[in-house]
Amino acid sequence: MIAAILSVTLLGIALGFALGFAARKFAVETDARVAEIGAMMPGTNCGQCGYPGCPGAAAAIAAGEATVTVCPPGGKALATALAAKLGIAADLSGVSDEGPKIATIAEEICIGCCRCIKECPTDAIVGAAKQIHAVMREACTGCGNCVDRCPTEAVKMEPVPVTLQHWVWPKPQAKVEQAWA
């Protein structure tokens, strides 16, 4: 019995040292800017930017392959924060700051073709063929892929409705003091 316990303990220690050595020897160096930019991104992984989620967009921004205005959900606030972080100038003329949106389906004109369901990356649209579809708010990332696929234009992007679960206290505005001369 003691021999078995001793052999398992020695095996565990030996494998622990081997894993520790391998972790140091084969460590992959990562760019710290990618992690910082990724932390600034909204984290919805919606794919509106054309990259595979927020980590892919952060890597592209850090490598200089994408502009800081690539993230539509982030809007102008994210673009200016990224430009300040990277020390570059950003052209914000093409950035719209509409806030978060989710898909809604007008049930009276939905024909149940299932094209929107096939395009949804998060499976937020539920329904069946030749039946009315609906959107689950909690699962919708607001990517807008379903809007272009709908032949009857039943799918629209609308602002996220304010509920107690989604309400955010607005940030206070800075006081502007006027100098009386």
Secondary structure by P-SEA (a helix, b strand, c coil): caaaaaaaaaaaaaaaaaaaaaaaabbbbbcaaaaaaaaacccccccccccccaaaaaaaaaaccccccccccccaaaaaaaaaaacccccccccccccbbbbbbcccccccccccccccccccccccccbbbbbcccccccccccccccccccbbbbccccccccccccccccbbbbbcc
